[in-house]
Amino acid sequence: GGNRHNRSAYLERIEIRGVDLTEDCFTTGVNLTGCWRPLFSGVIVGGPFGPGVSDDWSDSSPMFFATLGINVDDCYGVELDNCYVWAASTGISCTTSGSADEESFRMRNTNLVGVKIGL
């Protein structure tokens, strides 16, 4: 309650990537839900990508094995600075179920590459 200025999550200069480009990768890179003012700075999330993968844009492509890059559903005051998500079905999810008082979503210098749904 009250006028809160603290952050419940602060992720800075983090890279999340699988070891093998075609099979060993994350299905969701970052999964934060219901957080207060999360800040992402320099976060990189990468699904499978590379020769033989990035040229296949079909629904069954291994490039979309990572279903979600960053999940900030039901979060309040989300900020993303200098982040990068590539090769995922959805780059960033920021939806509300109505259980939280969401306010402001700021995204600056952020790239979503090789995704079906950006934001």
Secondary structure, DSSP 8 states (H G I E B T S, - for coil): -------S-EEEEEEEE-SSSSSS--SEEEE--S-BS-EEEEEEEE-S-STTTTT--STT-GGG-S-EEEE-TT-BSEEEES-EEEEEEEEEE----SSS----EEEES-EEEEEEE--
